[in-house]
Amino acid sequence: MNRALCLPNNREWTAEEFSSLAPPRRDSLKRRLVCLDCGARAIFQSAGRRRRPVFRASHRKDCAVVAPAWGVFRFLQ
């Protein structure tokens, strides 16, 4: 997942933006991240040698973020 919502400040972050925060700030916010659609708790995974930073979550069954493409399209209308 490339985007997540941070509850304390109600701000939407991209994984790239979140990874550029200073470590103390990132650590204080990372426990309050949720999926933009279903509100499932999200975690931040920093970049590695061969991967970009991402957010991960255990999405609810009806979450549009993990639905087939047509489901996401319906969500955006």
C-alpha atoms as a printed R data frame, in Angstrom:
   type eleno elety resid chain resno       x      y       z
1  ATOM     1    CA   MET     A     1   0.000  0.000   0.000
2  ATOM     2    CA   ASN     A     2   1.437  3.367  -0.922
3  ATOM     3    CA   ARG     A     3  -0.761  5.587   1.274
4  ATOM     4    CA   ALA     A     4  -1.952  5.498   4.870
5  ATOM     5    CA   LEU     A     5  -3.780  7.783   7.258
6  ATOM     6    CA   CYS     A     6  -2.154  8.922  10.488
7  ATOM     7    CA   LEU     A     7  -4.815  9.376  13.176
8  ATOM     8    CA   PRO     A     8  -3.250 11.945  15.562
9  ATOM     9    CA   ASN     A     9  -2.995 14.625  12.895
10 ATOM    10    CA   ASN     A    10  -5.528 13.149  10.412
11 ATOM    11    CA   ARG     A    11  -2.915 13.422   7.672
12 ATOM    12    CA   GLU     A    12  -2.607 11.176   4.653
13 ATOM    13    CA   TRP     A    13   0.997 10.097   4.024
14 ATOM    14    CA   THR     A    14   2.664  8.416   1.088
15 ATOM    15    CA   ALA     A    15   5.240  5.809   2.037
16 ATOM    16    CA   GLU     A    16   7.969  7.959   0.458
17 ATOM    17    CA   GLU     A    17   6.979 11.030   2.502
18 ATOM    18    CA   PHE     A    18   6.745  8.998   5.693
19 ATOM    19    CA   SER     A    19  10.176  7.455   5.135
20 ATOM    20    CA   SER     A    20  11.734 10.918   4.823
21 ATOM    21    CA   LEU     A    21  10.640 11.952   8.335
22 ATOM    22    CA   ALA     A    22  13.263 12.134  11.053
23 ATOM    23    CA   PRO     A    23  13.394  8.796  12.927
24 ATOM    24    CA   PRO     A    24  12.042 10.167  16.242
25 ATOM    25    CA   ARG     A    25   9.050 11.755  14.477
26 ATOM    26    CA   ARG     A    26   8.411  8.626  12.390
27 ATOM    27    CA   ASP     A    27   8.575  6.428  15.495
28 ATOM    28    CA   SER     A    28   6.035  8.590  17.308
29 ATOM    29    CA   LEU     A    29   3.548  8.349  14.423
30 ATOM    30    CA   LYS     A    30   3.990  4.815  13.116
31 ATOM    31    CA   ARG     A    31   1.744  3.176  15.716
32 ATOM    32    CA   ARG     A    32  -1.205  5.350  14.675
33 ATOM    33    CA   LEU     A    33  -1.388  4.474  10.960
34 ATOM    34    CA   VAL     A    34  -4.538  3.017   9.388
35 ATOM    35    CA   CYS     A    35  -5.803  2.029   5.940
36 ATOM    36    CA   LEU     A    36  -7.553  4.889   4.144
37 ATOM    37    CA   ASP     A    37 -10.610  2.790   3.302
38 ATOM    38    CA   CYS     A    38 -11.266  0.152   5.960
39 ATOM    39    CA   GLY     A    39  -9.427  1.689   8.918
40 ATOM    40    CA   ALA     A    40  -7.384 -1.453   9.573
41 ATOM    41    CA   ARG     A    41  -4.184 -0.886  11.538
42 ATOM    42    CA   ALA     A    42  -1.264 -0.302   9.176
43 ATOM    43    CA   ILE     A    43   2.466 -0.673   9.658
44 ATOM    44    CA   PHE     A    44   5.322  1.061   7.898
45 ATOM    45    CA   GLN     A    45   8.047 -0.980   6.239
46 ATOM    46    CA   SER     A    46  11.128  1.043   5.399
47 ATOM    47    CA   ALA     A    47  13.040  0.706   2.143
48 ATOM    48    CA   GLY     A    48  15.503 -2.080   1.660
49 ATOM    49    CA   ARG     A    49  18.178 -2.794  -0.884
50 ATOM    50    CA   ARG     A    50  15.661 -3.904  -3.503
51 ATOM    51    CA   ARG     A    51  12.371 -2.506  -2.298
52 ATOM    52    CA   ARG     A    52  10.713  0.840  -1.826
53 ATOM    53    CA   PRO     A    53   9.087  1.878   1.462
54 ATOM    54    CA   VAL     A    54   5.481  0.684   1.854
55 ATOM    55    CA   PHE     A    55   2.618  0.473   4.291
56 ATOM    56    CA   ARG     A    56   1.094 -2.920   5.076
57 ATOM    57    CA   ALA     A    57  -2.229 -3.767   6.690
58 ATOM    58    CA   SER     A    58  -4.533 -6.694   7.413
59 ATOM    59    CA   HIS     A    59  -7.439 -5.260   5.470
60 ATOM    60    CA   ARG     A    60 -11.064 -6.074   6.142
61 ATOM    61    CA   LYS     A    61 -12.792 -8.308   3.642
62 ATOM    62    CA   ASP     A    62 -14.747 -5.472   2.005
63 ATOM    63    CA   CYS     A    63 -11.822 -3.029   1.756
64 ATOM    64    CA   ALA     A    64 -11.680 -1.245  -1.615
65 ATOM    65    CA   VAL     A    65  -7.885 -0.973  -1.425
66 ATOM    66    CA   VAL     A    66  -7.506 -4.723  -1.955
67 ATOM    67    CA   ALA     A    67 -10.626 -5.241  -4.078
68 ATOM    68    CA   PRO     A    68 -10.379 -6.077  -7.789
69 ATOM    69    CA   ALA     A    69  -9.831 -3.072 -10.037
70 ATOM    70    CA   TRP     A    70 -13.518 -2.668 -10.856
71 ATOM    71    CA   GLY     A    71 -14.290 -2.515  -7.133
72 ATOM    72    CA   VAL     A    72 -11.820  0.307  -6.632
73 ATOM    73    CA   PHE     A    73 -13.335  2.157  -9.566
74 ATOM    74    CA   ARG     A    74 -16.778  1.933  -7.944
75 ATOM    75    CA   PHE     A    75 -15.288  3.188  -4.663
76 ATOM    76    CA   LEU     A    76 -13.861  6.276  -6.372
77 ATOM    77    CA   GLN     A    77 -17.120  7.311  -8.062
